[in-house]
């Protein structure tokens, strides 16, 4: 990952420069990946019964 790409991801997440002092690069990457998952539409969602079986 390049510095410009990292900073672009920070902007997309709405992070400020002050936020960067409190967060690690890995955490920011995880936050970005999870934010992309929010847009995913799942065909089937787990129910409480599924969680109980797990």
Secondary structure, 3 states (H helix, E strand, C coil): CCHHHHHHHHHHHCCCHHHHCCCCHHHHHHHHHHHHHCCCCCCCCCCHHHHHHC
